[in-house]
Structures are given as structure tokens and as C-alpha cells.
Amino acid sequence: MDISEFIKKIEAEVEELTPGTLKPETAFRNLPEWSSMHALIIIALVDMEYDVTITGDDLRKCTTINDIYNFVKSKK
């Protein structure tokens, strides 16, 4: 798994995001499209694709896409 693959999977799951929108340094909560529903989508994506459990609390501690990626990578 690399960061670009991780980003592509998130962009594919979040319909409101145009591919190429996210970068590792993107502060995802600042995106106009961001909502609590997207947090649930990311939680489910991480569970299904990477077999890693990320809780809402874990996600709240993350600021950027790279933070989420590093969390997932640390659990693999």
C-alpha cells in the first residue's frame, strides 16, 4: 500500500470528490464536501480494504489524509 493508492481509494468511495482533489497534506475536515457521513465511509473503507479498525476517536485525532494513511499503515 502506498499513499497514492490510498488516496485513489478514498476518492473513489467519496462520490463528491473529484479525482485528484486529495493530497497527502490535505486537511480533510476543511474540504467543503466533508461531512460525518464521509467519516463513516472512510472507517468502512479502511476496514474492508485493509482489515484495520479505525474508530471515530482515531479519525478525530487525524488532521490530514497522510495522518489517516500512517495510522492504517501502523496497524498492518
Secondary structure, DSSP 8 states (H G I E B T S, - for coil): --HHHHHHHHHHH-TTS-TT---TT--GGGSTT--HHHHHHHHHHHHHHH-----HHHHHH--SHHHHHHHHHHH-
